[in-house]
């Protein structure tokens, strides 16, 4: 009975907690009593465990906001923010060669370098970043060089470098990247990049390295190509439009299937060698609807009303040693 009353009181307390909203975060019942409050910045976490904040915190110049110096750590921002001075070279939340760190439910803004940063590509691993808003940082928003990260339901906006960077074999799902100064989302090799929105970034909407899967993303109004996929990627069911270069650029041995690309300044789909291009729709692009090189398999595509630049472009471009199935390209 006593435990039930404690849980009820915690939930009721959250409903009236100033500055926070239940829509912004989730809480494990009773977790605050079991964890340690971060009361001021800068802060170094040296032991595994659960940490949280109960108000907005700011950090001056000369240090990271939170340094995670232990593995197996959870940091819950509880709907609040940590903010930096807007200058310098320090990060909002900094990790180096850490594993199994979860950061969730709040805003990281205004730091002189990255908002959230795992430095080690070799030893950092298995981090989870949930429901974070990373904005107006002078580096990237969420930059995780380590392997096996999960970055889910976050928003990265108006950062000076990438909005989101995820290391090898990561999952980047359900995020929004807006108006970042380089790429919106970058996934390293063998990653899953799914159901994200990436728009109005200065360079590419999404870049994914070799062996990745890019699916069900919406990408538009980026300053370069909408989606760039390295060798051996699977690019399916994305929508890419109004980008200042091509909608999708797929490298050797990739599969491009079920995508819709329209109103891009260059090609709708640009395919390197030995790419399977099947079941896509491409229209109102500036140059080729589908641009090919050699050894591609091209089937069941709908490509029309391209060559908006009025050059010598076709709805489906020429290709050396390609196999064409039944495409509709009037």
C-alpha positions as CSV (number, residue, x, y, z in Angstrom):
1,X,0.0,0.0,0.0
2,X,2.8,2.4,0.9
3,X,4.6,1.8,-2.4
4,X,1.3,2.4,-4.3
5,X,0.8,5.7,-2.6
6,X,4.4,6.7,-3.4
7,X,3.9,6.0,-7.1
8,X,0.6,7.9,-7.2
9,X,2.2,10.9,-5.5
10,X,5.1,10.9,-7.9
11,X,2.7,10.9,-10.9
12,X,0.6,13.7,-9.4
13,X,3.7,15.7,-8.6
14,X,4.8,15.5,-12.2
15,X,1.5,16.8,-13.4
16,X,2.1,20.1,-11.5
17,X,5.9,20.2,-12.0
18,X,6.7,23.8,-13.3
19,X,8.2,24.0,-16.8
20,X,7.8,20.3,-17.6
21,X,5.2,18.5,-19.6
22,X,4.2,14.8,-19.6
23,X,4.2,15.0,-23.4
24,X,7.9,15.8,-23.3
25,X,9.3,12.8,-21.4
26,X,8.5,9.6,-19.7
27,X,9.4,8.7,-16.1
28,X,10.0,5.4,-14.4
29,X,7.9,5.3,-11.3
30,X,10.0,5.8,-8.2
31,X,13.2,6.4,-10.2
32,X,13.9,9.8,-8.7
33,X,14.2,8.4,-5.2
34,X,16.6,5.8,-6.5
35,X,18.7,8.3,-8.5
36,X,20.9,11.3,-7.9
37,X,19.9,14.8,-8.8
38,X,22.3,17.0,-10.9
39,X,21.9,20.3,-9.2
40,X,24.4,22.5,-11.1
41,X,26.8,22.5,-14.1
42,X,29.5,21.6,-14.8
43,X,29.0,18.1,-13.5
44,X,31.1,14.9,-13.8
45,X,29.4,11.5,-13.4
46,X,31.9,9.0,-12.1
47,X,29.6,6.1,-11.1
48,X,27.0,4.0,-12.8
49,X,23.4,4.8,-12.0
50,X,20.4,7.1,-12.7
51,X,20.8,10.9,-12.8
52,X,18.2,13.6,-13.4
53,X,17.6,17.3,-13.2
54,X,14.6,19.2,-11.8
55,X,15.1,22.6,-13.4
56,X,16.8,24.3,-16.3
57,X,20.6,24.4,-15.8
58,X,23.2,26.6,-17.5
59,X,27.0,26.1,-17.9
60,X,29.6,28.8,-18.2
61,X,32.6,28.8,-20.5
62,X,35.6,26.5,-19.9
63,X,34.0,23.1,-19.3
64,X,31.5,20.5,-20.6
65,X,28.1,20.7,-19.2
66,X,28.0,17.1,-18.1
67,X,31.0,14.7,-18.4
68,X,30.1,11.0,-18.3
69,X,33.1,9.2,-16.9
70,X,31.5,5.9,-16.2
71,X,29.6,3.2,-18.2
72,X,26.0,2.1,-17.5
73,X,24.6,5.6,-16.9
74,X,21.1,7.0,-17.5
75,X,20.6,10.8,-17.6
76,X,17.0,12.0,-17.6
77,X,16.6,15.7,-18.3
78,X,12.9,15.4,-17.2
79,X,11.7,17.9,-19.8
80,X,14.2,20.6,-18.8
81,X,17.2,22.0,-20.6
82,X,20.9,22.3,-20.2
83,X,22.4,25.3,-21.9
84,X,25.9,26.6,-22.7
85,X,27.5,30.0,-23.2
86,X,27.3,29.9,-27.0
87,X,31.1,30.0,-27.4
88,X,34.2,27.9,-26.8
89,X,35.0,24.3,-27.6
90,X,33.1,22.4,-25.0
91,X,30.2,20.0,-25.3
92,X,26.8,19.8,-23.6
93,X,27.1,16.1,-22.6
94,X,30.5,14.6,-23.2
95,X,31.6,10.9,-23.4
96,X,34.8,9.3,-24.5
97,X,35.0,5.5,-24.8
98,X,31.9,4.9,-22.7
99,X,29.3,2.2,-23.2
100,X,25.6,1.8,-22.4
101,X,24.8,5.4,-21.6
102,X,21.2,6.6,-22.1
103,X,20.3,10.3,-22.4
104,X,16.7,11.3,-22.6
105,X,13.8,13.8,-22.3
106,X,15.0,17.3,-22.6
107,X,16.9,20.1,-24.5
108,X,20.7,20.6,-25.0
109,X,21.4,24.0,-26.5
110,X,23.9,26.7,-27.0
111,X,27.2,24.9,-26.4
112,X,30.4,25.9,-28.1
113,X,30.9,22.5,-29.7
114,X,28.5,19.5,-29.9
115,X,25.3,19.2,-27.9
116,X,25.8,15.5,-27.1
117,X,29.1,13.8,-28.0
118,X,30.7,10.4,-27.8
119,X,34.2,10.9,-29.0
120,X,35.5,7.3,-29.5
121,X,34.7,5.5,-32.6
122,X,36.6,2.4,-31.5
123,X,35.5,2.0,-27.8
124,X,32.2,3.9,-27.5
125,X,29.2,1.7,-27.9
126,X,25.5,1.0,-27.3
127,X,24.4,4.5,-26.3
128,X,20.7,5.4,-26.4
129,X,19.5,9.0,-27.1
130,X,15.7,9.4,-26.7
131,X,13.5,12.5,-27.0
132,X,16.2,15.0,-27.0
133,X,16.1,18.5,-28.6
134,X,19.6,19.5,-29.7
135,X,19.6,23.0,-31.1
136,X,21.8,26.0,-31.7
137,X,25.1,24.3,-30.8
138,X,28.2,25.5,-32.5
139,X,29.2,21.9,-33.4
140,X,26.8,19.2,-34.2
141,X,23.5,18.5,-32.4
142,X,23.9,14.8,-31.5
143,X,27.2,13.3,-32.5
144,X,27.8,9.7,-31.5
145,X,30.9,8.2,-33.1
146,X,30.6,4.9,-31.1
147,X,29.0,1.8,-32.5
148,X,25.4,0.5,-32.0
149,X,23.7,3.7,-31.0
150,X,20.0,4.2,-30.9
151,X,18.9,7.7,-31.6
152,X,15.1,7.9,-31.5
153,X,12.5,10.6,-31.6
154,X,15.0,13.5,-31.3
155,X,15.0,16.9,-33.0
156,X,18.3,18.5,-34.1
157,X,17.9,22.0,-35.4
158,X,20.1,25.0,-36.3
159,X,23.4,23.4,-35.3
160,X,26.6,24.5,-37.0
161,X,27.6,21.0,-38.2
162,X,25.5,17.9,-38.6
163,X,22.2,17.6,-36.9
164,X,22.7,13.9,-36.1
165,X,25.7,11.7,-36.6
166,X,25.5,8.0,-35.7
167,X,28.4,5.4,-35.7
168,X,28.4,2.0,-37.3
169,X,25.5,-0.4,-36.9
170,X,23.3,2.3,-35.3
171,X,19.5,2.9,-35.5
172,X,18.4,6.4,-36.3
173,X,14.6,6.4,-36.1
174,X,11.8,8.9,-36.0
175,X,14.0,12.0,-35.7
176,X,13.7,15.5,-37.2
177,X,16.7,17.4,-38.5
178,X,16.0,21.0,-39.5
179,X,18.2,23.9,-40.7
180,X,21.6,22.5,-39.7
181,X,24.6,24.0,-41.4
182,X,26.0,20.7,-42.9
183,X,24.1,17.4,-43.2
184,X,20.9,16.8,-41.4
185,X,21.5,13.1,-40.6
186,X,24.7,11.1,-41.1
187,X,24.7,7.3,-40.5
188,X,27.9,5.3,-40.6
189,X,28.1,1.8,-42.1
190,X,25.5,-0.8,-41.7
191,X,23.0,1.5,-40.0
192,X,19.2,1.8,-40.1
193,X,17.9,5.2,-40.9
194,X,14.1,5.1,-40.8
195,X,11.1,7.4,-40.6
196,X,13.0,10.6,-40.1
197,X,12.3,14.0,-41.5
198,X,15.3,16.0,-42.7
199,X,14.7,19.4,-44.3
200,X,16.3,22.7,-45.0
201,X,19.8,21.7,-44.1
202,X,22.6,23.4,-45.9
203,X,24.1,20.3,-47.4
204,X,22.6,16.8,-47.6
205,X,19.4,15.7,-46.0
206,X,20.6,12.2,-45.2
207,X,24.0,10.5,-45.8
208,X,24.4,6.8,-45.1
209,X,27.6,4.9,-45.5
210,X,28.0,1.4,-47.1
211,X,25.6,-1.4,-46.2
212,X,23.0,0.8,-44.6
213,X,19.2,0.7,-44.9
214,X,17.4,4.0,-45.5
215,X,13.6,3.7,-45.4
216,X,10.5,5.7,-45.1
217,X,12.2,9.0,-44.6
218,X,10.9,12.4,-45.8
219,X,13.6,14.7,-47.1
220,X,13.2,18.1,-48.7
221,X,14.6,21.6,-49.4
222,X,18.2,20.6,-48.6
223,X,21.1,22.6,-50.1
224,X,22.6,19.6,-51.8
225,X,21.2,16.1,-52.5
226,X,18.3,14.8,-50.5
227,X,19.7,11.3,-49.8
228,X,23.2,10.0,-50.5
229,X,23.7,6.2,-50.0
230,X,27.1,4.4,-50.1
231,X,27.8,1.1,-51.7
232,X,25.5,-1.8,-51.0
233,X,22.7,0.2,-49.4
234,X,19.0,-0.4,-49.5
235,X,17.0,2.7,-50.1
236,X,13.2,2.1,-50.0
237,X,10.0,4.0,-49.7
238,X,11.5,7.5,-49.1
239,X,10.1,10.8,-50.4
240,X,12.8,13.3,-51.5
241,X,11.8,16.6,-53.0
242,X,12.8,20.2,-53.7
243,X,16.5,19.6,-53.0
244,X,19.1,21.7,-54.8
245,X,20.8,18.7,-56.3
246,X,19.4,15.2,-56.9
247,X,16.7,13.6,-54.8
248,X,18.5,10.3,-54.3
249,X,22.1,9.4,-55.1
250,X,22.9,5.7,-54.8
251,X,26.3,4.2,-55.1
252,X,27.5,0.8,-56.5
253,X,25.4,-2.3,-55.7
254,X,22.6,-0.5,-54.0
255,X,18.8,-1.2,-54.2
256,X,16.6,1.8,-54.9
257,X,12.9,0.7,-54.6
258,X,9.5,2.3,-54.0
259,X,10.8,5.9,-53.6
260,X,9.1,9.1,-54.8
261,X,11.4,11.9,-56.0
262,X,10.1,15.1,-57.4
263,X,10.9,18.8,-58.0
264,X,14.6,18.3,-57.3
265,X,17.0,20.7,-59.1
266,X,19.1,17.9,-60.7
267,X,18.0,14.3,-61.1
268,X,15.2,12.6,-59.3
269,X,17.3,9.4,-58.8
270,X,21.0,9.1,-59.6
271,X,22.3,5.6,-59.7
272,X,25.9,4.4,-59.9
273,X,27.0,1.0,-61.4
274,X,25.1,-2.3,-60.7
275,X,22.2,-0.6,-58.9
276,X,18.7,-2.1,-58.9
277,X,16.2,0.6,-59.6
278,X,12.7,-0.7,-59.2
279,X,9.2,0.6,-58.6
280,X,10.1,4.3,-58.1
281,X,8.2,7.4,-59.1
282,X,10.1,10.4,-60.4
283,X,8.6,13.6,-61.8
284,X,9.2,17.3,-62.3
285,X,12.9,17.1,-61.7
286,X,15.3,19.5,-63.4
287,X,17.3,16.9,-65.4
288,X,16.9,13.1,-65.7
289,X,14.0,11.5,-63.8
290,X,16.4,8.5,-63.4
291,X,20.1,9.0,-64.2
292,X,22.0,5.7,-64.8
293,X,25.6,4.7,-65.5
294,X,26.1,1.0,-66.3
295,X,25.0,-2.5,-65.3
296,X,21.8,-1.4,-63.7
297,X,18.5,-3.3,-63.5
298,X,15.7,-0.9,-64.2
299,X,12.1,-2.1,-63.8
300,X,8.5,-0.9,-63.0
301,X,9.4,2.7,-62.6
302,X,7.2,5.7,-63.4
303,X,9.1,8.7,-64.6
304,X,7.4,11.7,-66.2
305,X,7.5,15.5,-66.8
306,X,11.2,15.7,-65.9
307,X,13.8,17.9,-67.8
308,X,12.3,21.0,-66.2
309,X,15.6,22.7,-67.0
310,X,14.8,22.3,-70.7
311,X,18.1,20.6,-71.4
312,X,18.7,17.4,-73.3
313,X,17.4,15.1,-70.6
314,X,15.0,12.2,-70.6
315,X,12.7,10.7,-68.1
316,X,15.0,7.7,-67.9
317,X,18.6,8.4,-69.0
318,X,20.8,6.2,-71.2
319,X,22.8,3.4,-69.6
320,X,25.6,1.0,-70.7
321,X,24.9,-2.7,-70.3
322,X,21.7,-2.1,-68.4
323,X,18.7,-4.4,-68.3
324,X,15.3,-2.6,-68.7
325,X,12.0,-4.2,-67.6
326,X,8.7,-2.6,-68.0
327,X,8.9,1.1,-67.1
328,X,6.5,3.9,-67.9
329,X,8.5,6.9,-69.0
330,X,6.6,8.9,-71.7
